[in-house]
Amino acid sequence: MKKAIIFGYTKTGKEIAKLLNDDEFELEIIDENPLQVANANAEGYFARHISLDDDKIFEDIGIGGDVEALFCTSDDDSLNLFVTLTARNIDKDLKILTQIKKMEDEKKMLLAGANRTISPHSVGAAKIFRIIKKPRVSKVLDIFTRIDNKISITELTVDEGSLYDGMYFSSVDLSQTYNLIFLGLLDKKNDDEFVFFSKAIRHKIKAGDLMVMLGSRKDIKKFKMELSKKI
């Protein structure tokens, strides 16, 4: 069983915990706020109040050992930076996802050692872990763990007369053919309202809408070529 640590039981941390717990990960939650630790324990997770202030503590919790993934989701950017930098220094193979508040901080976190960053303010980012279906979780995490295959959230325009123009959400499955996760779309006829895939299966895709998906650049490029074809 894979072991993962969530540092920071924040809103984003809670969503990740739900996902990993459903997929039967061996999960540990760490927070420097005792109230957050109490909340996590009350909600059924194994959580500890630990201050990550030296390398030995990192090693004691399994960094550099059996921990395969670390999610830095504290609301304190400086703490996320410190934890990311220290963990990467200990384990060059550790998979690290770090939360950022501003997109301009992404480069700094990547240089510190994060494989991937996530911003609660970017389109779909705060909702990703809620709307990915359980059977697809392992596939998404496999994509995430390949350092040379960066994943991203991308918007692609639906052209009039193309394959997905007029198709219902319920008919869309990008995971099998394209290895992508369809998050939803920006509805251009409704003031760019974001329609989540998980909550509007009977919603119809229309020309001009922006389909939003999660996946590797290579797979997105492949789907973009298919999306532009006329039927």
C-alpha positions in Angstrom: 0.0 0.0 0.0 1.3 3.5 -0.9 2.0 5.8 1.9 1.3 9.6 1.7 1.5 12.5 4.0 -0.6 15.7 3.9 1.0 18.7 5.6 -1.7 21.1 6.4 -5.3 20.1 7.1 -6.8 23.0 5.1 -9.7 23.0 2.7 -7.4 21.7 -0.1 -5.8 19.2 2.3 -9.2 17.9 3.3 -10.2 17.2 -0.3 -7.0 15.4 -1.0 -7.5 13.3 2.2 -11.0 12.3 1.0 -9.5 11.1 -2.3 -6.6 9.2 -0.9 -8.7 7.6 1.9 -11.2 6.4 -0.6 -8.4 4.8 -2.6 -7.1 3.0 0.5 -3.8 4.8 0.8 -1.9 4.6 4.1 -2.5 8.2 4.9 -1.0 10.5 7.6 -2.0 14.1 8.3 0.4 16.5 9.9 -0.4 20.0 11.1 1.3 22.5 13.3 -2.1 23.7 14.5 -3.4 21.4 17.3 -7.0 22.4 16.5 -6.6 21.2 12.9 -5.1 17.9 14.1 -8.1 17.4 16.4 -10.5 18.1 13.5 -8.6 15.5 11.3 -8.7 12.9 14.1 -12.4 13.5 14.7 -13.1 13.0 11.0 -11.4 9.6 11.1 -7.9 10.2 9.9 -4.6 9.5 11.6 -3.2 13.0 12.4 -0.4 14.3 14.5 0.6 17.7 15.9 4.2 18.0 14.7 6.5 21.0 14.1 8.7 20.3 11.2 11.7 22.4 12.3 14.6 20.0 11.6 15.7 17.2 9.2 15.4 14.5 11.9 11.7 15.1 12.3 11.2 14.7 8.5 13.0 11.4 8.6 11.0 10.3 11.7 7.8 10.6 9.8 9.1 8.6 6.8 10.5 11.2 4.4 13.4 9.4 2.8 11.9 6.1 3.8 8.5 4.6 3.0 6.6 7.8 2.1 6.0 8.1 -1.6 4.0 11.3 -1.8 3.9 14.5 0.1 1.1 17.1 -0.2 2.0 20.5 1.2 -1.3 22.2 1.6 -0.7 24.6 4.5 -2.2 28.1 4.2 1.2 29.5 5.1 3.3 29.9 1.9 6.5 30.2 3.8 5.9 26.9 5.6 5.0 25.1 2.3 8.2 26.4 0.8 10.3 25.3 3.8 8.7 21.8 3.9 9.0 21.3 0.1 12.7 22.4 0.1 13.6 20.3 3.1 11.8 17.2 2.0 13.3 17.4 -1.5 16.8 17.7 0.0 16.2 14.5 1.9 14.5 12.4 -0.8 15.1 13.2 -4.5 12.5 10.7 -5.6 9.7 11.9 -3.4 6.6 13.1 -5.2 5.6 16.5 -3.9 2.5 18.6 -4.7 2.6 22.0 -3.1 -0.2 24.6 -2.8 0.4 28.1 -3.9 -1.8 31.2 -3.4 -0.4 33.2 -6.4 0.5 31.8 -9.8 3.7 33.9 -9.8 4.9 31.7 -6.9 4.8 28.5 -9.0 8.3 28.8 -10.3 9.7 29.3 -6.8 8.0 26.2 -5.5 9.1 24.1 -8.5 12.7 25.3 -8.0 12.3 24.3 -4.3 11.6 20.8 -5.4 7.8 20.4 -6.0 6.8 18.2 -8.9 3.5 20.0 -9.2 1.8 23.0 -7.7 -1.9 23.6 -7.2 -3.7 26.9 -6.6 -7.2 27.0 -5.0 -7.9 30.1 -7.1 -7.2 28.7 -10.6 -10.0 27.2 -12.7 -11.1 23.9 -11.3 -8.0 23.4 -9.1 -9.8 23.6 -5.8 -12.4 21.2 -7.1 -10.2 18.6 -8.8 -10.1 16.1 -6.0 -13.9 16.3 -5.5 -14.9 15.6 -9.0 -12.4 12.9 -10.1 -14.2 9.5 -10.0 -12.7 6.8 -7.8 -11.8 4.4 -10.7 -9.7 7.1 -12.3 -7.8 8.1 -9.1 -4.9 5.7 -9.7 -4.5 6.8 -13.3 -4.3 10.5 -12.3 -1.8 9.8 -9.5 0.3 7.7 -12.0 0.4 10.7 -14.3 1.3 13.0 -11.4 4.2 10.7 -10.3 6.0 10.9 -13.6 8.2 13.9 -13.3 8.9 14.0 -17.1 5.2 14.0 -17.9 3.9 17.2 -16.3 0.2 17.5 -15.9 -1.8 20.7 -16.3 -5.3 22.1 -16.5 -6.1 23.3 -20.1 -9.0 25.0 -21.8 -9.9 24.1 -25.4 -12.6 25.8 -27.5 -15.3 23.6 -29.0 -15.7 24.6 -32.7 -19.1 24.6 -34.5 -19.7 21.3 -36.2 -16.9 19.6 -34.4 -17.1 16.2 -32.7 -18.3 17.4 -29.3 -20.6 20.2 -30.5 -24.0 19.2 -29.2 -22.8 16.2 -27.2 -24.1 15.7 -23.6 -21.7 15.4 -20.7 -22.9 11.9 -20.1 -21.4 10.8 -23.5 -18.0 12.2 -22.8 -15.3 9.9 -21.5 -11.8 11.2 -22.3 -10.0 8.8 -19.9 -10.0 5.7 -22.1 -9.0 7.1 -25.4 -7.0 10.2 -24.5 -5.9 9.5 -20.8 -7.5 12.9 -19.8 -9.9 13.8 -17.0 -12.8 16.0 -18.2 -13.4 18.5 -15.4 -16.2 20.5 -17.1 -16.6 23.6 -19.3 -16.9 27.3 -19.3 -20.4 28.0 -20.8 -19.9 31.0 -23.1 -23.7 31.6 -23.4 -24.1 31.9 -19.6 -21.5 34.5 -18.8 -18.6 32.0 -18.7 -20.3 30.0 -15.9 -18.2 27.0 -15.0 -20.2 23.8 -15.3 -18.7 20.8 -13.4 -18.8 17.5 -15.1 -19.8 15.7 -11.9 -22.9 17.8 -11.3 -24.4 18.3 -14.8 -24.3 15.0 -16.7 -27.3 16.1 -18.8 -25.7 19.4 -19.8 -25.1 19.8 -23.5 -21.8 21.0 -24.9 -22.1 23.9 -27.4 -19.9 25.6 -30.0 -17.9 28.3 -28.3 -17.7 26.6 -24.9 -14.3 26.0 -23.4 -13.8 22.3 -22.3 -11.5 22.2 -19.3 -9.4 19.0 -18.7 -6.6 17.6 -16.7 -3.7 15.7 -18.3 -0.3 15.7 -19.8 0.7 18.1 -22.5 1.2 15.2 -24.9 -2.3 13.8 -24.4 -3.9 17.3 -24.5 -2.2 18.0 -27.8 -3.6 14.7 -29.2 -7.1 15.6 -28.0 -6.8 19.1 -29.4 -6.3 17.7 -32.9 -9.3 15.5 -32.6 -11.4 18.3 -31.2 -10.7 20.5 -34.3 -12.1 17.8 -36.7 -15.5 18.4 -38.3 -18.1 15.7 -38.5 
